[in-house]
Amino acid sequence: MRLWIVSVLVLTHLVLGALCWGKDGHYTVCKLAEGFFEDDTIAAVKKLLPESVDGGGLADFCSWPDEIKKLSQWQWTSTLHYVNTPEYRCNYEYCRDCHDTHKHKDWCVTGAIFNYTNQLMSASENSQNIVHYNLTEALLFLSHYMGDVHQPLHTAFLGDLGGNTIIVNWYHNKSNLHHVWDNMIIDSALETYYNSSLPHMIQALQAKLKNGWSNDVPSWKSCHFHQKACPNLYASESIDLACKYAYRNATPGTTLGDEYFLSRLPVVEKRLAQGGIRLAATLNRIFSAKPKLAGL
């Protein structure tokens, strides 16, 4: 099965573009997470990852759910990348918001995070559930959706499809607001500050985690009521940020330039960092749990 996933990864990389946060964003979230893995998590992730030609880590596979979702057999996953809130409601409620277009409950990004966390947790030693779940897929989906839920416009208004129907200009390029937050703020940051080098940007975020954000990291890691994952909190943060920063001064036809870019980049950087810290914390809680996952 792991070899099959590698084949799908290679094929879809050729035929599909990167979506959500963008490939760079998802790589960044997972690369930051890798730096906070505990020993049990490092061992478990290594055993679950598809075999890679270059021996890469989790970050190399974190865009896989984007790369497959337009293939017919994976289209059912499309609604798991986001959650919509009612128009102009700057809050999120799981029971109200987490459903697909047919009102099927739990079909949204937060529901997916709960689901794949539970799949990894349920595959404990002597559990019969392990035969029902593909744990490699569960790991990759969980890692990807943890990135998605931290992109503010992945918890956003139904009426504009999370900013997808808001057509704007990013400097001189026509785009939509969702794509600006998925890709273009990061792309502009790479070009402006990091000599178009993603590793340099990741190093800068790692430095901020050790210095400027170091006092915040413990609270980012924490999960209330001894939960293994708490995506409802992350979605609530995202819709709040969407209202305060993403939608603000970004009406249809607006040209977004330096003022928007420079004031929103710190939000994007912090959300990438929070996503990485929280992915690591979630996986650490899963893989340090007793009993151990069977075979890991």
N, C-alpha and C positions, 0 to 999 in steps of 0.2 A: 504493500500500500504506500509506503514512503517513497519508493521508486516511481510509482504512478503519479504521486503528487508532484515530484520533480518534473516529470514529463509535462504535466499540465502547466506548471510554472513556466517552463521554457516556451511552450506553444503560446500561451496567453500573453507572455511578455512581447511576443512578436506582433500579435494581432490587435491588442487593446492598449489604449493609453492609460496612464495612471489617473485615478479618480480619488476623491476625498482627500483631505490633508495634502494629497499629492504623494508620490513615491518618496520624495525627500522628507516630507513631514512624518510619514509613518516610519521610515528608516530611523529618523532622529529619535522618535519616541522610544522605539525598541532598543536602539543603541544606548540611549541614556539608561534605560531599565537594566540592561546587561551589567552595567557598572555597580548596581545595587543588589544583584542576585546573591543570596546566601549559598553556601556550599551544596546543600540538598537541591536547591533550585537549579544550580549550574549542571549538576549531574542529571537531573530529571529532564531538563530541557534538551540537553545533548542527546539523550536517548530517544526523545520524541521527535526531534527535528528530522526532516527529510535529508537524505544523503546529498551533500552538496559537492559539486565539482571542485570548488575552491575552498571547501572546508569552512564556509562562513557560519556565522551565528544566527540567532533568532532574527536580528534586524534584516538579514538578507531575504527573509520570507514574509515580512510583515505586510507587504502589499498584495499578497496572494488573494485574499478575499475580494479585492477590487478587480483583480485581473481575471477572475472566473465568473463574476456575477452576470455578465452578459451572455455567457454560454447557456444553452437551453437547459441543461441539467442543473444549473446553479441559479437560475433566475429567481427562485424562491427566496434567495438570500438578499435580494436587492433592498427589501424594506427593513432589513436588520441594521443598516448603516446609520440610521437617524431616528429621531422622534419629533413629531410635529406638535405644536401647541396651537390653541385657538388664536385667531387673528388678534394682535395687539395685547395678548395676555403674556406678560413678562414673568410668568412662573410656570413651573412644570409639576404635574401630578401624575404619578404612575397609572393609577386606575382610570383617569380621564384620557391620558395621552398615549399610552403604550398599546397601540393596536395598528393593524394594517388598514388598507383602504376598504376592506370588507368587514372591518370591525372585529377581526380575530384578535383576541386579547394576547398580550405578551409579545406581539410581533413588532419589535422596535429595537433600537440599539441597547437600551437598558435591559430589556427582557433577554436579549441575546447574551449580554454579559452575565446575567444571573444563570442562564441556561448552561453556557459553556463552563462557567465556574463549577456548577453542580456536576456536570459530566466528569470533569477532572477529579472532583472530590469523591464522587461516587465510585470511581474505579479503584477502590481500596482493596487491600489484600483480603482474599477469600470472598470478594464480592462477585456476584454473578453478572453485575451490570457491565463489567469490563468488556464482555463479548458484544455488547450492543452499541458501544461508542468507539469511534475512531479518535483516539486521544491526540494524535498528531493534528488532525483537523481542529479539534477542540482548542488546542493550544494556539494555533494560528488565527482562528476566528477570535478568540478572546483577546489576543494581543492586538489585533487590528481594531476591533471595536472599542478597546480601551483608548486607542488614539482618536477614533471618530467622536466619541462622546465628549472629548475635550476641545473639539473644534466648535466654537460658539454657534455657527450656523447649521450644525447637525442637531441642535435642539432649538428650533426656530419656527416661524409662523407657517401654518399650512397654506394660507392664501397665496404666498409667493414661493412656496416650495423651498423654504430655507434660503431665500435670496436668489434662487435659480432664475426666476422670471424678472428680476430687477436688473435691467440692462444699464450698465455704466461704462465709462471710459476709465481705464487704468492708465494714467498719463495719456499716451496717444493711441492706446490699443483698446478696441471695443471688447467688452467682456461682460460677465454677469457677476453680481455681488458674491455669490457663493464661490465662484471660481477664484475671485480675488482672495478670499480667505483660505481656500484650499491650497492655492499655488502661488499667486502673484506677489503677495506680501513676502513670502519666503524667498521667491526668486529674486525680488528686488533687493532683499537684505543680503543674499549671497553675492550679488553683483556689486552692491554698494560698499559692503563692509568686509567681505570675506574672500575677495578675489575669486569669486565663483567656486569656492571650495567648500563643499558640505562638511568634510572632516574638520575644517577650521571653525565653522559655525558650531558644530557639536562640541568641540573643545572649549569654546567660549561659554556655552551653556553649562558644561561640566564645571567650569571654573566658578560660574555664578552659583551653582548648587553647593559648592564647597565654601563659598564666601558670602555673597550678597543674600542668597536665599537660605543659608544654612539653618537659621533659626526657624524657618517656616517648614522645613522638610519633615520634622516629626509630626506636625499636624496634618500635612498632606498624606502621610502614610497611614494615619489612623483611620479606623473603620468602626462606627458605632455599634453597640450591642453585639460585639464579638462576631460580626459578619466577616465572611471571607472577601466579599466584594460589596462595594456600596456605590453603584453607579447613579443612583437617584440623586445623591449629593452632587456628583459631577455634572449631571444634566441640568440641575437647578442653577449651578454656577454658570453653565454655558448660556442658558436663555437670558440670564441677567446680563451677561457680557454682550450677548447679541443685541439686546435693547440699548445698552449704554454705549457700545462702541461700533458694532458691525452695521446696524441699521442707521445709526445717527449720522445725519448729513450725507446720506447715500441714497437719495431718491432717484427714480429712473431718469436717465439722461445726464446725471451728474458726472463731472470729470473729477476723479480722485487722484490727487497728486501728493506733493511732499507733506502737506499738513495732515492728511489722512494717514499716509504711510508712516510718518515718524511718530504719530500718537498711537497708532494701532500695533506697530511692531512689538513694543514691550508686552502687550497682551498676548500676541501670538507666541512669543518666546516663552513666556511664563506658562502658557497652556501646554506647550510641547514638553517643558520640564515637568510640570505636574503629571502629565500623562505618563511619562517615563517612570517617575517615582511611584506612582500608584499602580502601574503595571507590575513593577518589581515587587511592591508590597503585597499585591494580590497573589502573585505566583509564590512568593515566599510563604504566605499563610497557607496556600494549598499544599505545597510540597513539603512543608515542615509539619503538617498535620499527622496525627496518629490515628489509625495505622497508615503505614506508607502505601503509596500507590503500588499496586501489584506489578512486579517485574521491574521496578525502578529502584 
